[in-house]
Amino acid sequence: MYAVISDRQRQFTVREGDVILCDTMASAEPGQEISFDQVSLVSNEDKVRLGKPLVEGASVKGEVIGEAKGPKLVIFKFRRRKDSRCKNGHRQKYTRVRITSIQA
């Protein structure tokens, strides 16, 4: 069984036991249970339910594992012949979520 869920304009294909990286959730603490109500598709082995735009009555539950950081990105800007250089970095923060159940 798998489902396609939306979380803050990003879609994930999930199965029970999968670990996904969602954008950081400030109020989420490890061990807390969260629910994803925006489910676009739910599939069993023999039956597929497709929402228009969401599947009614479907939800996906997950458990917060903790925080994670994405890869370091280096942003380097310069203007040629002007002696102007700017080097910045960015590292996105994520929340790790383990999918515990899919309810169709």
N, CA, C and O atoms as a printed pandas DataFrame, in Angstrom:
     atom_number atom_name residue_name chain_id  residue_number  x_coord  y_coord  z_coord
0              1         N          MET        A               1    0.849   -1.171    0.000
1              2        CA          MET        A               1    0.000    0.000    0.000
2              3         C          MET        A               1    0.894    1.233    0.000
3              4         O          MET        A               1    1.864    1.309    0.755
4              5         N          TYR        A               2    0.562    2.193   -0.848
5              6        CA          TYR        A               2    1.295    3.447   -0.859
6              7         C          TYR        A               2    0.342    4.602   -1.094
7              8         O          TYR        A               2   -0.807    4.412   -1.491
8              9         N          ALA        A               3    0.845    5.814   -0.841
9             10        CA          ALA        A               3    0.021    7.014   -0.989
10            11         C          ALA        A               3    0.895    8.162   -1.478
11            12         O          ALA        A               3    2.112    8.158   -1.293
12            13         N          VAL        A               4    0.260    9.136   -2.099
13            14        CA          VAL        A               4    0.929   10.373   -2.504
14            15         C          VAL        A               4    0.354   11.484   -1.635
15            16         O          VAL        A               4   -0.847   11.751   -1.660
16            17         N          ILE        A               5    1.238   12.135   -0.859
17            18        CA          ILE        A               5    0.790   13.179    0.062
18            19         C          ILE        A               5    1.421   14.507   -0.323
19            20         O          ILE        A               5    2.455   14.549   -0.989
20            21         N          SER        A               6    0.782   15.593    0.108
21            22        CA          SER        A               6    1.315   16.938   -0.100
22            23         C          SER        A               6    1.626   17.552    1.252
23            24         O          SER        A               6    0.838   17.444    2.191
24            25         N          ASP        A               7    2.771   18.193    1.344
25            26        CA          ASP        A               7    3.136   18.915    2.552
26            27         C          ASP        A               7    3.843   20.191    2.137
27            28         O          ASP        A               7    4.986   20.154    1.682
28            29         N          ARG        A               8    3.172   21.310    2.291
29            30        CA          ARG        A               8    3.726   22.622    1.964
30            31         C          ARG        A               8    4.259   22.680    0.534
31            32         O          ARG        A               8    5.427   22.998    0.307
32            33         N          GLN        A               9    3.407   22.376   -0.404
33            34        CA          GLN        A               9    3.699   22.472   -1.841
34            35         C          GLN        A               9    4.727   21.454   -2.327
35            36         O          GLN        A               9    5.235   21.598   -3.439
36            37         N          ARG        A              10    5.051   20.433   -1.538
37            38        CA          ARG        A              10    5.912   19.343   -1.997
38            39         C          ARG        A              10    5.139   18.047   -1.892
39            40         O          ARG        A              10    4.384   17.850   -0.941
40            41         N          GLN        A              11    5.317   17.159   -2.861
41            42        CA          GLN        A              11    4.618   15.885   -2.855
42            43         C          GLN        A              11    5.597   14.755   -2.580
43            44         O          GLN        A              11    6.744   14.780   -3.027
44            45         N          PHE        A              12    5.121   13.764   -1.833
45            46        CA          PHE        A              12    5.924   12.601   -1.489
46            47         C          PHE        A              12    5.129   11.345   -1.788
47            48         O          PHE        A              12    3.925   11.301   -1.536
48            49         N          THR        A              13    5.787   10.320   -2.324
49            50        CA          THR        A              13    5.194    8.997   -2.447
50            51         C          THR        A              13    5.690    8.205   -1.248
51            52         O          THR        A              13    6.897    8.021   -1.085
52            53         N          VAL        A              14    4.775    7.733   -0.408
53            54        CA          VAL        A              14    5.171    7.104    0.850
54            55         C          VAL        A              14    4.533    5.732    1.011
55            56         O          VAL        A              14    3.447    5.466    0.496
56            57         N          ARG        A              15    5.226    4.876    1.732
57            58        CA          ARG        A              15    4.743    3.574    2.170
58            59         C          ARG        A              15    4.938    3.508    3.680
59            60         O          ARG        A              15    5.661    4.328    4.245
60            61         N          GLU        A              16    4.311    2.555    4.330
61            62        CA          GLU        A              16    4.494    2.405    5.765
62            63         C          GLU        A              16    5.946    2.052    6.054
63            64         O          GLU        A              16    6.516    1.165    5.419
64            65         N          GLY        A              17    6.537    2.750    7.014
65            66        CA          GLY        A              17    7.927    2.509    7.382
66            67         C          GLY        A              17    8.918    3.420    6.695
67            68         O          GLY        A              17   10.083    3.460    7.091
68            69         N          ASP        A              18    8.495    4.154    5.676
69            70        CA          ASP        A              18    9.402    5.079    4.987
70            71         C          ASP        A              18    9.763    6.258    5.879
71            72         O          ASP        A              18    8.988    6.654    6.750
72            73         N          VAL        A              19   10.950    6.814    5.653
73            74        CA          VAL        A              19   11.383    8.021    6.346
74            75         C          VAL        A              19   11.510    9.120    5.296
75            76         O          VAL        A              19   12.214    8.959    4.299
76            77         N          ILE        A              20   10.817   10.247    5.529
77            78        CA          ILE        A              20   10.867   11.356    4.586
78            79         C          ILE        A              20   11.426   12.590    5.279
79            80         O          ILE        A              20   11.380   12.703    6.504
80            81         N          LEU        A              21   11.953   13.509    4.484
81            82        CA          LEU        A              21   12.466   14.772    4.977
82            83         C          LEU        A              21   11.502   15.873    4.580
83            84         O          LEU        A              21   11.440   16.254    3.411
84            85         N          CYS        A              22   10.750   16.387    5.542
85            86        CA          CYS        A              22    9.832   17.499    5.312
86            87         C          CYS        A              22   10.553   18.795    5.661
87            88         O          CYS        A              22   11.538   18.790    6.400
88            89         N          ASP        A              23   10.055   19.901    5.124
89            90        CA          ASP        A              23   10.595   21.188    5.540
90            91         C          ASP        A              23   10.411   21.329    7.041
91            92         O          ASP        A              23    9.481   20.767    7.620
92            93         N          THR        A              24   11.296   22.076    7.658
93            94        CA          THR        A              24   11.338   22.140    9.117
94            95         C          THR        A              24   10.005   22.546    9.730
95            96         O          THR        A              24    9.348   23.479    9.269
96            97         N          MET        A              25    9.626   21.832   10.771
97            98        CA          MET        A              25    8.410   22.108   11.528
98            99         C          MET        A              25    8.845   22.596   12.901
99           100         O          MET        A              25    9.385   21.821   13.690
100          101         N          ALA        A              26    8.616   23.865   13.193
101          102        CA          ALA        A              26    9.133   24.473   14.412
102          103         C          ALA        A              26    8.562   23.836   15.674
103          104         O          ALA        A              26    9.271   23.704   16.671
104          105         N          SER        A              27    7.294   23.442   15.646
105          106        CA          SER        A              27    6.659   22.933   16.859
106          107         C          SER        A              27    6.795   21.419   17.027
107          108         O          SER        A              27    6.332   20.872   18.028
108          109         N          ALA        A              28    7.414   20.740   16.075
109          110        CA          ALA        A              28    7.507   19.285   16.127
110          111         C          ALA        A              28    8.663   18.850   17.027
111          112         O          ALA        A              28    9.778   19.359   16.919
112          113         N          GLU        A              29    8.373   17.897   17.916
113          114        CA          GLU        A              29    9.396   17.345   18.793
114          115         C          GLU        A              29    9.508   15.850   18.532
115          116         O          GLU        A              29    8.528   15.229   18.121
116          117         N          PRO        A              30   10.676   15.256   18.759
117          118        CA          PRO        A              30   10.834   13.819   18.525
118          119         C          PRO        A              30    9.817   13.001   19.315
119          120         O          PRO        A              30    9.594   13.242   20.501
120          121         N          GLY        A              31    9.209   12.036   18.644
121          122        CA          GLY        A              31    8.199   11.189   19.256
122          123         C          GLY        A              31    6.778   11.676   19.040
123          124         O          GLY        A              31    5.825   10.934   19.278
124          125         N          GLN        A              32    6.625   12.905   18.595
125          126        CA          GLN        A              32    5.290   13.466   18.366
126          127         C          GLN        A              32    4.681   12.861   17.112
127          128         O          GLN        A              32    5.379   12.635   16.124
128          129         N          GLU        A              33    3.375   12.598   17.152
129          130        CA          GLU        A              33    2.682   12.054   15.986
130          131         C          GLU        A              33    2.058   13.195   15.200
131          132         O          GLU        A              33    1.435   14.089   15.774
132          133         N          ILE        A              34    2.227   13.160   13.885
133          134        CA          ILE        A              34    1.633   14.174   13.019
134          135         C          ILE        A              34    0.799   13.477   11.951
135          136         O          ILE        A              34    0.987   12.295   11.663
136          137         N          SER        A              35   -0.125   14.236   11.370
137          138        CA          SER        A              35   -1.024   13.682   10.374
138          139         C          SER        A              35   -0.962   14.515    9.107
139          140         O          SER        A              35   -0.954   15.745    9.158
140          141         N          PHE        A              36   -0.917   13.839    7.977
141          142        CA          PHE        A              36   -0.956   14.489    6.672
142          143         C          PHE        A              36   -2.344   14.230    6.095
143          144         O          PHE        A              36   -2.687   13.091    5.780
144          145         N          ASP        A              37   -3.139   15.284    5.958
145          146        CA          ASP        A              37   -4.513   15.135    5.491
146          147         C          ASP        A              37   -4.659   15.372    3.993
147          148         O          ASP        A              37   -5.686   15.014    3.416
148          149         N          GLN        A              38   -3.672   15.955    3.361
149          150        CA          GLN        A              38   -3.754   16.224    1.925
150          151         C          GLN        A              38   -3.192   15.032    1.160
151          152         O          GLN        A              38   -2.011   14.997    0.816
152          153         N          VAL        A              39   -4.054   14.063    0.904
153          154        CA          VAL        A              39   -3.673   12.831    0.227
154          155         C          VAL        A              39   -4.264   12.857   -1.177
155          156         O          VAL        A              39   -5.481   12.959   -1.340
156          157         N          SER        A              40   -3.409   12.767   -2.190
157          158        CA          SER        A              40   -3.862   12.834   -3.577
158          159         C          SER        A              40   -4.193   11.472   -4.164
159          160         O          SER        A              40   -5.038   11.365   -5.052
160          161         N          LEU        A              41   -3.522   10.419   -3.666
161          162        CA          LEU        A              41   -3.703    9.086   -4.231
162          163         C          LEU        A              41   -3.451    8.052   -3.154
163          164         O          LEU        A              41   -2.515    8.187   -2.367
164          165         N          VAL        A              42   -4.282    7.015   -3.111
165          166        CA          VAL        A              42   -4.073    5.878   -2.220
166          167         C          VAL        A              42   -4.189    4.626   -3.070
167          168         O          VAL        A              42   -5.131    4.479   -3.849
168          169         N          SER        A              43   -3.223    3.717   -2.915
169          170        CA          SER        A              43   -3.217    2.508   -3.731
170          171         C          SER        A              43   -2.994    1.272   -2.874
171          172         O          SER        A              43   -2.026    1.199   -2.117
172          173         N          ASN        A              44   -3.897    0.298   -2.997
173          174        CA          ASN        A              44   -3.673   -1.050   -2.487
174          175         C          ASN        A              44   -3.079   -1.848   -3.640
175          176         O          ASN        A              44   -2.791   -1.287   -4.697
176          177         N          GLU        A              45   -2.896   -3.140   -3.451
177          178        CA          GLU        A              45   -2.371   -3.947   -4.549
178          179         C          GLU        A              45   -3.356   -4.047   -5.701
179          180         O          GLU        A              45   -2.952   -4.175   -6.857
180          181         N          ASP        A              46   -4.663   -3.989   -5.389
181          182        CA          ASP        A              46   -5.665   -4.196   -6.435
182          183         C          ASP        A              46   -6.524   -2.966   -6.718
183          184         O          ASP        A              46   -7.218   -2.935   -7.734
184          185         N          LYS        A              47   -6.500   -1.958   -5.855
185          186        CA          LYS        A              47   -7.402   -0.829   -6.005
186          187         C          LYS        A              47   -6.650    0.486   -5.854
187          188         O          LYS        A              47   -5.829    0.648   -4.952
188          189         N          VAL        A              48   -6.948    1.430   -6.762
189          190        CA          VAL        A              48   -6.324    2.757   -6.713
190          191         C          VAL        A              48   -7.424    3.786   -6.555
191          192         O          VAL        A              48   -8.383    3.808   -7.327
192          193         N          ARG        A              49   -7.281    4.645   -5.543
193          194        CA          ARG        A              49   -8.226    5.756   -5.353
194          195         C          ARG        A              49   -7.501    7.048   -5.661
195          196         O          ARG        A              49   -6.496    7.377   -5.031
196          197         N          LEU        A              50   -8.019    7.776   -6.632
197          198        CA          LEU        A              50   -7.420    9.031   -7.063
198          199         C          LEU        A              50   -8.341   10.165   -6.673
199          200         O          LEU        A              50   -9.540   10.107   -6.946
200          201         N          GLY        A              51   -7.807   11.197   -6.040
201          202        CA          GLY        A              51   -8.622   12.302   -5.566
202          203         C          GLY        A              51   -8.803   13.383   -6.610
203          204         O          GLY        A              51   -8.019   13.508   -7.551
204          205         N          LYS        A              52   -9.858   14.162   -6.422
205          206        CA          LYS        A              52  -10.135   15.288   -7.319
206          207         C          LYS        A              52  -10.390   16.531   -6.489
207          208         O          LYS        A              52  -11.564   16.868   -6.336
208          209         N          PRO        A              53   -9.455   17.228   -5.953
209          210        CA          PRO        A              53   -8.007   17.004   -5.977
210          211         C          PRO        A              53   -7.502   16.119   -4.837
211          212         O          PRO        A              53   -6.374   15.632   -4.904
212          213         N          LEU        A              54   -8.321   15.892   -3.773
213          214        CA          LEU        A              54   -7.880   15.082   -2.636
214          215         C          LEU        A              54   -8.809   13.893   -2.439
215          216         O          LEU        A              54   -9.985   13.937   -2.802
216          217         N          VAL        A              55   -8.262   12.830   -1.858
217          218        CA          VAL        A              55   -9.055   11.642   -1.542
218          219         C          VAL        A              55   -9.771   11.906   -0.223
219          220         O          VAL        A              55   -9.137   12.205    0.788
220          221         N          GLU        A              56  -11.100   11.793   -0.243
221          222        CA          GLU        A              56  -11.893   12.068    0.958
222          223         C          GLU        A              56  -11.722   10.945    1.977
223          224         O          GLU        A              56  -11.779    9.763    1.637
224          225         N          GLY        A              57  -11.512   11.337    3.233
225          226        CA          GLY        A              57  -11.401   10.376    4.322
226          227         C          GLY        A              57  -10.043    9.715    4.451
227          228         O          GLY        A              57   -9.848    8.902    5.355
228          229         N          ALA        A              58   -9.108   10.031    3.589
229          230        CA          ALA        A              58   -7.792    9.415    3.650
230          231         C          ALA        A              58   -6.843   10.300    4.452
231          232         O          ALA        A              58   -6.911   11.528    4.389
232          233         N          SER        A              59   -5.962    9.655    5.201
233          234        CA          SER        A              59   -4.939   10.388    5.928
234          235         C          SER        A              59   -3.730    9.489    6.116
235          236         O          SER        A              59   -3.834    8.263    6.080
236          237         N          VAL        A              60   -2.603   10.111    6.313
237          238        CA          VAL        A              60   -1.352    9.403    6.540
238          239         C          VAL        A              60   -0.793    9.901    7.858
239          240         O          VAL        A              60   -0.675   11.108    8.075
240          241         N          LYS        A              61   -0.450    8.975    8.736
241          242        CA          LYS        A              61    0.100    9.339   10.045
242          243         C          LYS        A              61    1.589    9.041   10.066
243          244         O          LYS        A              61    2.064    8.066    9.484
244          245         N          GLY        A              62    2.308    9.916   10.758
245          246        CA          GLY        A              62    3.745    9.752   10.872
246          247         C          GLY        A              62    4.230   10.142   12.247
247          248         O          GLY        A              62    3.517   10.793   13.012
248          249         N          GLU        A              63    5.454    9.738   12.555
249          250        CA          GLU        A              63    6.079   10.045   13.834
250          251         C          GLU        A              63    7.353   10.829   13.572
251          252         O          GLU        A              63    8.165   10.450   12.727
252          253         N          VAL        A              64    7.521   11.918   14.297
253          254        CA          VAL        A              64    8.702   12.759   14.128
254          255         C          VAL        A              64    9.897   12.048   14.750
255          256         O          VAL        A              64    9.854   11.649   15.914
256          257         N          ILE        A              65   10.962   11.892   13.968
257          258        CA          ILE        A              65   12.183   11.264   14.458
258          259         C          ILE        A              65   13.129   12.324   15.019
259          260         O          ILE        A              65   13.716   12.140   16.086
260          261         N          GLY        A              66   13.270   13.418   14.305
261          262        CA          GLY        A              66   14.174   14.478   14.738
262          263         C          GLY        A              66   14.446   15.439   13.605
263          264         O          GLY        A              66   13.725   15.473   12.607
264          265         N          GLU        A              67   15.500   16.223   13.773
265          266        CA          GLU        A              67   15.874   17.197   12.765
266          267         C          GLU        A              67   17.035   16.683   11.933
267          268         O          GLU        A              67   17.792   15.815   12.368
268          269         N          ALA        A              68   17.164   17.225   10.741
269          270        CA          ALA        A              68   18.266   16.877    9.854
270          271         C          ALA        A              68   18.644   18.113    9.062
271          272         O          ALA        A              68   17.854   19.048    8.932
272          273         N          LYS        A              69   19.859   18.109    8.532
273          274        CA          LYS        A              69   20.316   19.218    7.703
274          275         C          LYS        A              69   20.621   18.700    6.306
275          276         O          LYS        A              69   21.119   17.588    6.131
276          277         N          GLY        A              70   20.316   19.516    5.333
277          278        CA          GLY        A              70   20.600   19.172    3.947
278          279         C          GLY        A              70   22.057   19.440    3.615
279          280         O          GLY        A              70   22.837   19.808    4.494
280          281         N          PRO        A              71   22.430   19.259    2.360
281          282        CA          PRO        A              71   23.815   19.503    1.965
282          283         C          PRO        A              71   24.148   20.989    1.971
283          284         O          PRO        A              71   23.273   21.836    1.790
284          285         N          LYS        A              72   25.407   21.288    2.180
285          286        CA          LYS        A              72   25.867   22.669    2.191
286          287         C          LYS        A              72   25.929   23.178    0.753
287          288         O          LYS        A              72   26.513   22.532   -0.117
288          289         N          LEU        A              73   25.324   24.336    0.511
289          290        CA          LEU        A              73   25.354   24.976   -0.791
290          291         C          LEU        A              73   26.209   26.225   -0.687
291          292         O          LEU        A              73   26.074   26.996    0.264
292          293         N          VAL        A              74   27.078   26.428   -1.646
293          294        CA          VAL        A              74   27.924   27.614   -1.669
294          295         C          VAL        A              74   27.423   28.541   -2.762
295          296         O          VAL        A              74   27.298   28.148   -3.922
296          297         N          ILE        A              75   27.136   29.785   -2.375
297          298        CA          ILE        A              75   26.679   30.794   -3.322
298          299         C          ILE        A              75   27.822   31.784   -3.490
299          300         O          ILE        A              75   28.224   32.439   -2.529
300          301         N          PHE        A              76   28.342   31.894   -4.693
301          302        CA          PHE        A              76   29.478   32.781   -4.952
302          303         C          PHE        A              76   29.111   33.715   -6.086
303          304         O          PHE        A              76   28.845   33.276   -7.205
304          305         N          LYS        A              77   29.098   35.008   -5.791
305          306        CA          LYS        A              77   28.779   36.010   -6.802
306          307         C          LYS        A              77   29.987   36.908   -6.990
307          308         O          LYS        A              77   30.661   37.271   -6.026
308          309         N          PHE        A              78   30.252   37.257   -8.222
309          310        CA          PHE        A              78   31.314   38.233   -8.451
310          311         C          PHE        A              78   31.032   39.009   -9.719
311          312         O          PHE        A              78   30.338   38.542  -10.621
312          313         N          ARG        A              79   31.587   40.198   -9.761
313          314        CA          ARG        A              79   31.483   41.048  -10.941
314          315         C          ARG        A              79   32.883   41.190  -11.513
315          316         O          ARG        A              79   33.805   41.639  -10.832
316          317         N          ARG        A              80   33.026   40.812  -12.745
317          318        CA          ARG        A              80   34.358   40.816  -13.335
318          319         C          ARG        A              80   34.912   42.231  -13.448
319          320         O          ARG        A              80   34.182   43.185  -13.717
320          321         N          ARG        A              81   36.166   42.337  -13.245
321          322        CA          ARG        A              81   36.938   43.576  -13.363
322          323         C          ARG        A              81   36.510   44.650  -12.363
323          324         O          ARG        A              81   36.899   45.807  -12.525
324          325         N          LYS        A              82   35.735   44.319  -11.348
325          326        CA          LYS        A              82   35.263   45.324  -10.391
326          327         C          LYS        A              82   35.793   45.072   -8.984
327          328         O          LYS        A              82   35.516   45.858   -8.078
328          329         N          ASP        A              83   36.547   43.998   -8.781
329          330        CA          ASP        A              83   37.061   43.620   -7.469
330          331         C          ASP        A              83   35.912   43.464   -6.468
331          332         O          ASP        A              83   36.028   43.861   -5.308
332          333         N          SER        A              84   34.809   42.884   -6.931
333          334        CA          SER        A              84   33.637   42.687   -6.094
334          335         C          SER        A              84   33.331   41.194   -6.025
335          336         O          SER        A              84   33.026   40.564   -7.038
336          337         N          ARG        A              85   33.417   40.634   -4.807
337          338        CA          ARG        A              85   33.148   39.212   -4.613
338          339         C          ARG        A              85   32.291   39.039   -3.361
339          340         O          ARG        A              85   32.442   39.768   -2.380
340          341         N          CYS        A              86   31.394   38.067   -3.416
341          342        CA          CYS        A              86   30.530   37.786   -2.270
342          343         C          CYS        A              86   30.337   36.274   -2.186
343          344         O          CYS        A              86   29.842   35.651   -3.126
344          345         N          LYS        A              87   30.727   35.693   -1.063
345          346        CA          LYS        A              87   30.590   34.251   -0.881
346          347         C          LYS        A              87   29.675   33.996    0.320
347          348         O          LYS        A              87   29.967   34.420    1.438
348          349         N          ASN        A              88   28.576   33.304    0.074
349          350        CA          ASN        A              88   27.625   32.946    1.116
350          351         C          ASN        A              88   27.405   31.448    1.083
351          352         O          ASN        A              88   27.739   30.779    0.105
352          353         N          GLY        A              89   26.843   30.930    2.156
353          354        CA          GLY        A              89   26.500   29.521    2.212
354          355         C          GLY        A              89   25.088   29.348    2.717
355          356         O          GLY        A              89   24.531   30.233    3.366
356          357         N          HIS        A              90   24.511   28.189    2.408
357          358        CA          HIS        A              90   23.163   27.889    2.883
358          359         C          HIS        A              90   23.074   26.400    3.165
359          360         O          HIS        A              90   23.603   25.579    2.417
360          361         N          ARG        A              91   22.398   26.065    4.254
361          362        CA          ARG        A              91   22.158   24.671    4.591
362          363         C          ARG        A              91   20.730   24.553    5.102
363          364         O          ARG        A              91   20.410   25.043    6.185
364          365         N          GLN        A              92   19.873   23.905    4.323
365          366        CA          GLN        A              92   18.457   23.802    4.636
366          367         C          GLN        A              92   18.232   22.868    5.816
367          368         O          GLN        A              92   18.907   21.846    5.940
368          369         N          LYS        A              93   17.285   23.215    6.681
369          370        CA          LYS        A              93   16.922   22.369    7.817
370          371         C          LYS        A              93   15.648   21.607    7.482
371          372         O          LYS        A              93   14.713   22.152    6.895
372          373         N          TYR        A              94   15.633   20.335    7.867
373          374        CA          TYR        A              94   14.503   19.462    7.598
374          375         C          TYR        A              94   14.040   18.795    8.881
375          376         O          TYR        A              94   14.758   18.783    9.881
376          377         N          THR        A              95   12.839   18.242    8.846
377          378        CA          THR        A              95   12.321   17.414    9.932
378          379         C          THR        A              95   12.157   16.003    9.384
379          380         O          THR        A              95   11.504   15.802    8.361
380          381         N          ARG        A              96   12.753   15.021   10.070
381          382        CA          ARG        A              96   12.639   13.623    9.671
382          383         C          ARG        A              96   11.344   13.045   10.208
383          384         O          ARG        A              96   11.044   13.171   11.396
384          385         N          VAL        A              97   10.574   12.407    9.328
385          386        CA          VAL        A              97    9.288   11.819    9.717
386          387         C          VAL        A              97    9.234   10.378    9.226
387          388         O          VAL        A              97    9.485   10.100    8.053
388          389         N          ARG        A              98    8.901    9.455   10.146
389          390        CA          ARG        A              98    8.706    8.053    9.768
390          391         C          ARG        A              98    7.204    7.815    9.600
391          392         O          ARG        A              98    6.421    8.118   10.500
392          393         N          ILE        A              99    6.809    7.277    8.457
393          394        CA          ILE        A              99    5.398    7.011    8.176
394          395         C          ILE        A              99    4.980    5.747    8.941
395          396         O          ILE        A              99    5.584    4.686    8.787
396          397         N          THR        A             100    3.931    5.884    9.771
397          398        CA          THR        A             100    3.486    4.762   10.587
398          399         C          THR        A             100    2.244    4.076   10.025
399          400         O          THR        A             100    2.126    2.854   10.120
400          401         N          SER        A             101    1.315    4.837    9.443
401          402        CA          SER        A             101    0.115    4.187    8.907
402          403         C          SER        A             101   -0.505    5.007    7.796
403          404         O          SER        A             101   -0.404    6.233    7.762
404          405         N          ILE        A             102   -1.149    4.292    6.889
405          406        CA          ILE        A             102   -1.899    4.920    5.793
406          407         C          ILE        A             102   -3.338    4.446    5.929
407          408         O          ILE        A             102   -3.620    3.248    5.906
408          409         N          GLN        A             103   -4.243    5.409    6.071
409          410        CA          GLN        A             103   -5.646    5.078    6.249
410          411         C          GLN        A             103   -6.431    5.551    5.036
411          412         O          GLN        A             103   -6.456    6.742    4.724
412          413         N          ALA        A             104   -7.064    4.617    4.363
413          414        CA          ALA        A             104   -7.839    4.956    3.185
414          415         C          ALA        A             104   -9.236    5.047    3.612
415          416         O          ALA        A             104  -10.114    5.326    2.796
